[in-house]
Structures are given as structure tokens and as C-alpha cells.
Amino acid sequence: MKADDLGASRPLVFPLYQTAVFTLPDLDALDRIYDEGAPGFIYARDAHPNAEALAAEIARRESARWAVVCGSGMSAITAAVLACVQSGDRILASNRLYGRTLTLLFQELSRFGVEAAVVDICDLDAVAHALERPTRLLIVETLSNPLLRVADVPGLADLCRRTECRLLVDNTFATPELFRPLEHGADLVVESLTKLMAGHSDVTLGVVSGNGDLEQTIRQTVSIWGLMGNPFDSWLAQRGLSTLSLRCRSACDNAANLADWLAKQHGILRVVYPGRAEHPDHELAKRLFQGHFGNMLCFELDGGREAVNAFLRRAIGIPFSPSLGHTHTTVSHPATTSHRYVSPAERRRQGITDGLLRLSVGFEPIEQIKAALAAGLGQ
Ligand SMILES: Cc1ncc(COP(=O)(O)O)c(C=O)c1O
């Protein structure tokens, strides 16, 4: 039997095309791909079947016309930003963005003459005021890290529409299961697929999606800056995505249950979860999200760093791991991981104390997570 002759058979699962380059029969076939947009692939840094299959699936979930897969969440953000700005342009960013995104704007792009400023996006008047200066791009996260403030994307999109400003939403903490920013007026949406979307902590990938005119510019940016994701990670992410709805729903249900349970335990000063009535954005989250409030929550231990160390040593069933979106529950400590290089004064201002822990809730049986948390709390 010839291995590449499938006859009438077709694979049920989209195959992995683990190749960096493709062959073509002649120059005419090559020209048709380059010049006429005929189907086909040439070089995997530009495009490859696994990235395209994944992108098509994500575009459907985001209500996007197109999506471009990139090698990480950061490369997706980089591609989106580079496609939107020129030297001399101004970017406005939420003051609660992921630290590396802020570094990209303030340390990297500033070297190329791009100006950046931050604003409290929970204050729409402050955003309107900041947009009085010509601004090319506003960057926000649907749910901020770690305190899960919710961006009023419809309100922000309204403000952007009155100017020349585009709205880019990093939807990593929400995923399209909770919220689809393009349906609420955003111009571009970015996801770190590394997290809940691929969902098994074995992939580093990102994606940028949209409906507007930027697809070709972003594809070119991805090719020239070398931002493309690789075939195997794309294949794994596509497999992970097929269970996203189930995983996300179970993890969100667990998170809501745990938030209420943690609030009743001794030694806990506060619980932060958008599904709880005391969260400052609870009403907004109810209005925007599709019935769930996410798989992320924070709680603050009485006793600061010492209490955190004791918790981590005792909570054997909950790995200390500074990422999110794994199958199982993991815990992180924002003050020494994601916000390690933020000044203590700024951390205090944001409410990121030494006793604050962030849980990425998984979909294992709830009693198993509670038992591990109870052990961590010394119960
Ligand atoms: C909200 C958010 N956006 C983007 C990223 C970057 O994603 P990646 O690590 O896939 O580059 C992260 C990573 O933690 C994140 O939390």
C-alpha cells in the first residue's frame, strides 16, 4: 500500500502538516498562489494548513471575518499593534494591562517614535478626555489581571467611533465563550491561545481576529516580523478548542462555587470574583457576559507573604504556576509573578497585596479542589 494514497478515505481529524515548506509542480502554480490568491501553501512562516484550519475555527467563534494565528499571545498583540500604528502615532492603554503588553508599548514601541499613555478604562469620562488628543489605538482587556475589572467594551467602542481611534480588545481571560468583543464594536480582538483556549498548558500561541480591512496588513506583519505560530502547536490548539465550551462551562461553574465557599472560610480577607454581588463590575459582567463570570478568581489571605508561603506548601493538590487556563486548578501570586516589576506603590494602588492569590480554576470535581484549598488553609 502507498502511504500517501488515501483512495476514497479521508481523515476524520484534520492532519498535522509538520513541514516548513511545500513543493509545487511549476512556476505557473507558484504564480497562481502569489498573484491570484489560489489555494495552496509555499512557506510555513507565511501560512500553513494547521494555522489556517485553526484560524477558521477561531474566526467562527469570534464572529470575525478573518483570524491570523501567531506564535504567542504577545506576538498576536505585537502584530495587531504594528499593523495599526506609524511613527508619531499615539496609543492609549488601560492602566491594568498585562505587564508585557505595557512593556511593549512603553519600552519597545517608544524606540520607534510611537507614543503611549495609560488611562483608567473603568472611568469612561477619563477615556473620553484622553481621546481628545489624536489617538490611533485604544488597548483594553475584557477582564483585567488579577483583579478582574470588566471593560465596558460597548461604551469604549462608542467613544472610539467618535474619533479615528481603533479599539483592540485582549479577550484572553474571557475567551469567546464568555464574550465576543467584535459583536460589541471592537475593531480587533486578540487571544492568548496558550491559556484557556488551547487549554492544556502544552501550547504557546496567539490569534488576532477582525472584520475590517486589516487582514492583509496583519498577515504581512506576521510574515516579515516572523510572528507565525508553528504547525504542531496549531494542531494541538485546534484539538483543545473542540472542548472549549465544555471545559469553560465546567471551570466557570467551579469558580462561582469556590468564590462563595472561600468567602466563608477563616483567614480570608476578601474574595474577588465578577460573579459576586460585591464586585465593582458585577452588573456590567451580568449585562455583557453570556451567563458565566469566568474561571479566574482571587482571594486575599490574612498574614501576607508568610501566610501565602504556608498556603502554597500545604495546598499540595493545587500547583503554584504563574499561568492560567489549565485543565486543573493552579494558583499564582501576582505580587511576585505578573506584577513583580510593578512598583510597590502602584501595586498598593491597584490593591495587589502580598497576601493576594489568584486561582485559575479547572474542571476537576469541585470537592477535590475544596479539599486541596482546605489543606492549604490549614483546615
Ligand atoms: C491577558 C494576557 N494577554 C496576553 C498574554 C500573553 O500571552 P502569551 O504568554 O501566549 O504570549 C498573557 C499572558 O499571560 C495574558 O495574561
The ligand as an SDF file (V2000), in Angstrom:
LIG
                    3D

 16 16  0  0  0  0  0  0  0  0999 V2000
   -4.1180   38.8870   29.3890 C   0  0  0  0  0  0  0  0  0  0  0  0
   -2.9290   38.3350   28.6900 C   0  0  0  0  0  0  0  0  0  0  0  0
   -2.6700   38.7050   27.4360 N   0  0  0  0  0  0  0  0  0  0  0  0
   -1.6130   38.2260   26.7550 C   0  0  0  0  0  0  0  0  0  0  0  0
   -0.7310   37.3530   27.3490 C   0  0  0  0  0  0  0  0  0  0  0  0
    0.4460   36.8610   26.5660 C   0  0  0  0  0  0  0  0  0  0  0  0
    0.2030   35.5870   26.1120 O   0  0  0  0  0  0  0  0  0  0  0  0
    1.4100   34.5850   25.7290 P   0  0  0  0  0  0  0  0  0  0  0  0
    2.0450   34.1750   27.0130 O   0  0  0  0  0  0  0  0  0  0  0  0
    0.7370   33.4940   24.9750 O   0  0  0  0  0  0  0  0  0  0  0  0
    2.3650   35.3770   24.8950 O   0  0  0  0  0  0  0  0  0  0  0  0
   -0.9490   36.9450   28.6590 C   0  0  0  0  0  0  0  0  0  0  0  0
   -0.0030   36.0140   29.3040 C   0  0  0  0  0  0  0  0  0  0  0  0
   -0.0900   35.7300   30.4760 O   0  0  0  0  0  0  0  0  0  0  0  0
   -2.0730   37.4470   29.3530 C   0  0  0  0  0  0  0  0  0  0  0  0
   -2.3240   37.0870   30.6290 O   0  0  0  0  0  0  0  0  0  0  0  0
  1  2  1  0
  2  3  1  0
  2 15  2  0
  3  4  2  0
  4  5  1  0
  5  6  1  0
  5 12  2  0
  6  7  1  0
  7  8  1  0
  8  9  2  0
  8 10  1  0
  8 11  1  0
 12 13  1  0
 12 15  1  0
 13 14  2  0
 15 16  1  0
M  END
$$$$
